[in-house]
Amino acid sequence: MALQHARLALELQGDTRQTVIEFRKHLGWYTKGLHGASDLRQRLFQIESVAEAEAIFLEYLDPVAHVA
Protein backbone atom coordinates (compact mmCIF):
# COMPACT_ATOMS: atom_id res chain seq x y z
CA MET A 1 0.00 0.00 0.00
CA ALA A 2 2.85 2.38 0.83
CA LEU A 3 4.45 1.91 -2.58
CA GLN A 4 1.15 2.36 -4.39
CA HIS A 5 0.65 5.60 -2.46
CA ALA A 6 4.17 6.71 -3.43
CA ARG A 7 3.53 5.99 -7.10
CA LEU A 8 0.32 8.03 -6.99
CA ALA A 9 2.19 10.93 -5.41
CA LEU A 10 4.74 10.77 -8.22
CA GLU A 11 1.96 10.82 -10.81
CA LEU A 12 0.31 13.85 -9.23
CA GLN A 13 3.40 15.84 -8.26
CA GLY A 14 5.96 14.61 -10.75
CA ASP A 15 8.96 12.36 -10.35
CA THR A 16 11.16 14.84 -8.57
CA ARG A 17 13.55 14.62 -5.68
CA GLN A 18 11.32 16.98 -3.72
CA THR A 19 8.33 14.67 -4.08
CA VAL A 20 10.34 11.72 -2.76
CA ILE A 21 11.75 13.73 0.14
CA GLU A 22 8.27 14.93 1.12
CA PHE A 23 6.94 11.37 0.87
CA ARG A 24 9.48 9.97 3.33
CA LYS A 25 7.26 10.97 6.27
CA HIS A 26 4.42 8.88 4.85
CA LEU A 27 6.70 5.86 4.69
CA GLY A 28 7.38 6.36 8.38
CA TRP A 29 3.66 6.27 9.12
CA TYR A 30 3.20 3.11 7.07
CA THR A 31 5.92 1.31 9.03
CA LYS A 32 4.67 2.25 12.50
CA GLY A 33 4.29 -0.85 14.64
CA LEU A 34 6.18 -3.22 12.34
CA HIS A 35 8.88 -5.49 13.72
CA GLY A 36 12.20 -3.68 13.26
CA ALA A 37 10.38 -0.47 12.30
CA SER A 38 13.08 1.80 13.69
CA ASP A 39 15.78 0.36 11.43
CA LEU A 40 13.37 0.22 8.51
CA ARG A 41 12.42 3.89 8.94
CA GLN A 42 16.05 4.88 9.25
CA ARG A 43 16.71 3.37 5.82
CA LEU A 44 13.52 4.70 4.24
CA PHE A 45 14.15 8.25 5.44
CA GLN A 46 17.32 8.29 3.31
CA ILE A 47 15.78 7.27 -0.02
CA GLU A 48 16.22 9.38 -3.12
CA SER A 49 13.73 7.45 -5.32
CA VAL A 50 10.68 5.22 -5.10
CA ALA A 51 12.82 2.43 -6.59
CA GLU A 52 15.02 2.58 -3.48
CA ALA A 53 11.94 2.29 -1.26
CA GLU A 54 10.76 -0.72 -3.29
CA ALA A 55 14.11 -2.45 -2.81
CA ILE A 56 14.08 -1.77 0.93
CA PHE A 57 10.53 -3.08 1.31
CA LEU A 58 11.32 -6.18 -0.76
CA GLU A 59 14.32 -6.90 1.43
CA TYR A 60 12.26 -6.33 4.57
CA LEU A 61 9.42 -8.59 3.41
CA ASP A 62 11.69 -11.43 2.23
CA PRO A 63 15.03 -11.15 4.05
CA VAL A 64 16.03 -14.75 3.25
CA ALA A 65 15.99 -14.04 -0.48
CA HIS A 66 18.47 -11.19 -0.04
CA VAL A 67 21.11 -12.95 2.07
CA ALA A 68 24.38 -13.33 0.20
N, C-alpha and C positions, 0 to 999 in steps of 0.2 A: 504494500500500500504506500509506503514511504517513497519508493522509487517511482511509482505511478504519479504521485503527487508532484515529485520533482520534475518529471517529464512535462506535466501540465504547466508548471510554472515556467519552464523553458519555452514552451509554445506561446504562452501569453506575454512573457517579458523579454523573450529573446535569449539565445544561448550566449550569455555574457558572463564574465567573471563575477560581476556584481550580483547577478541573479543567483549564482551558486553560493556566493558568500552570504547573501541574505537568507538563503534556504537552509543553511547549516543549523540554525536554531530549530527549525522544524524537525530535522533529523534527530536532534536531541530529545524532542518531545516524543517522537515515535519510539525511541529506545528506552524510555523511562520504564523501570521495573524489570527489564530483561537481565538475565544472568550475565555478569560481566559488562554491564551497561557503562560503567565508568570508563573502562578501557576502550570500549566501542565508540563512545562519544568523543573521547580524546582523539581517536583516529578520524572520525567523521568531521570533526570541527576543523580539520586541516585540509579537507578536499579542495581541489581546484576545478573539478568537473563532476558531472553526474556519473560518468564512467568509473571514476575512482570510487564513488559511493557504492556503485553496483558491485565492484570487485570486493570491497570491504564487507558488504552484506553477504555476498556469496561465500566468502571465507568464513564469516561468522556462522552462517547457517549450515555449512558442511565443512567443518575444520579438518576432518580426516582426508578429504579429497585434496587438500592444499598442503599436506605435510610432505616435505621433500625427503 
